[in-house]
C-alpha cells in the first residue's frame, strides 16, 4: 500500500507550490496595482505635455499672482466680393 502513495506525493507537492506561487503573485499584483496605474498615468501626462507643449491645463504661469490680462483675438475681416458669378437658369426638356 505504501508503494501506491509514493508517486502521488511529488505531484501533490508540485501542485501545492504552483498554487502558492499563483495566489502569491495575484496578491502582490493586487497590492501594486494602484502604484502601477499612478505611474502609467503620470507617464501618459508627460507624453501629452511633450506633444502639445506647456502644461496639461493649457497655460503656463508666467505672470505674478494677482495680475490679470485678457487676450482677445481681433475680429476676422471678410474677404468675399459681391460678385459671385453668373446666374444660370435651367429649363426642363420634355
N, C-alpha and C positions, 0 to 999 in steps of 0.2 A: 504494500500500500504506500510506503514511503517513496517508492520509485516513481509513482504517478505524480506526486506533488512537486518533485524537484524541477521538472521542466516548466512548470507553471510559474514558479517564483521569479525567475528573471524577467518574464513577460510582465508580471504584475508590478515589479519594481520599475521597469522602463515606463509602463503606463502611468504609474504614480508620479514619476519625475516629469514626464511630459505634461501631465495635468497641472502640476505645481508651477512649471515654467509658464504655461499658458495663462493661468489665473494671476500669476505674479506680474506678467507683462501687461495684462489688462488693467490691473490695479495701478501699476506705475503710469500707464498711459492716461488713465482717468485723472490721476493726480497732476500730471504735467500738461494736460490739455489746455487749461486757461493760460498758462505761460506761453505755450506754443502759439495759440491764436493771437495773443497780445503781441508777440514777436512778429508774426506774419502781418498783422495789421499795421504795425509800425513800419515794416519794410515796404508795404504797398503804399503807405502815405508818403514815404520818402521818394519812391519812384514817381508818384503822381506830382509831387512838388518839383522834382527834377525835370519832368516832361513839360510842365506848364510854367515853370519859373515862379518864384515867390513862395508864399505860404499856402497852406491848404484853405485858408479863408479868403484868399483873393487880394489881400493887401499886405503891405509891409509897413511897419511902424517906423516912419522916417521923420515925423514931426514930434515936437514935445507935447506932452499931455496937456490938454486944455485948449490948444489952438485948433480952430475949426476952419476948414477950407471946403469950398463947394466947386467941384469940377463939372462944367457943363460943356456939352459939345455944341458947336454952332449949328444953327438950322441949315439943312441942306437946301441948296437952290436948285430949282428945277431947270433942266436944260432942254426941255422939249419945245419944239416950234409949233406954231399954229397950223402950218401946212403939213397935213399928214399924207396926202396922196390924192389920186383921182377917185371919183365916185363911179363905180361900175354898176349898171342896172342890168340884171339878168332877167331874161324872159323865158317862159316855158315854151317849148316847141311841142306841138301835138303830133 
